[in-house]
């Protein structure tokens, strides 16, 4: 039991450090700079298809 902790604790600490580095990189790489435009692009999307536009013209 104790031997497995000697393996699992360093692996989990390494994992936490890697996640911290990835989050740090994401913050300073500008990943969270413009989160509003992704939501607005869904609202501004043209949902009409070619068949719908012909029916509305008649």
C-alpha positions in Angstrom: 0.0 0.0 0.0 2.7 2.5 1.0 4.8 1.6 -2.0 2.0 2.6 -4.4 1.8 6.0 -2.7 5.5 6.5 -3.5 4.5 6.2 -7.2 1.1 7.9 -7.2 2.0 11.1 -5.3 4.8 12.2 -7.6 2.7 11.3 -10.7 -0.2 13.4 -9.3 2.1 16.3 -8.4 3.6 16.2 -11.9 0.0 16.2 -13.3 -1.0 19.2 -11.2 2.2 21.1 -12.3 1.5 20.4 -16.0 -2.1 21.6 -15.6 -0.9 24.8 -13.9 1.6 25.4 -16.8 -1.1 24.8 -19.4 -3.5 27.2 -17.6 -0.7 29.8 -17.2 0.1 29.5 -21.0 -3.6 29.9 -21.9 -3.9 33.1 -19.9 -0.9 34.7 -21.4 -1.4 33.4 -24.9 -4.7 35.3 -25.1 -7.1 32.4 -25.0 -9.5 34.2 -22.7 -9.3 37.7 -24.3 -12.4 37.7 -26.5 -15.0 35.3 -25.1 -17.9 37.4 -26.2 -17.6 37.1 -30.0 -18.0 33.3 -30.0 -21.4 33.6 -28.3 -22.4 36.5 -30.7 -21.4 34.5 -33.8 -24.1 31.9 -33.0 -26.7 34.6 -32.9 -25.5 36.3 -36.1 -25.4 33.0 -38.0 -27.6 32.8 -41.1 -29.7 29.7 -40.6 -31.6 29.9 -43.8 -30.9 27.2 -46.5 -31.3 27.5 -50.2 -34.8 25.9 -50.2 -36.0 28.2 -47.5 -35.0 31.4 -49.4 -36.9 30.3 -52.5 -40.1 29.7 -50.5 -40.0 33.1 -48.9 -39.5 34.9 -52.3 -42.8 33.5 -53.7 
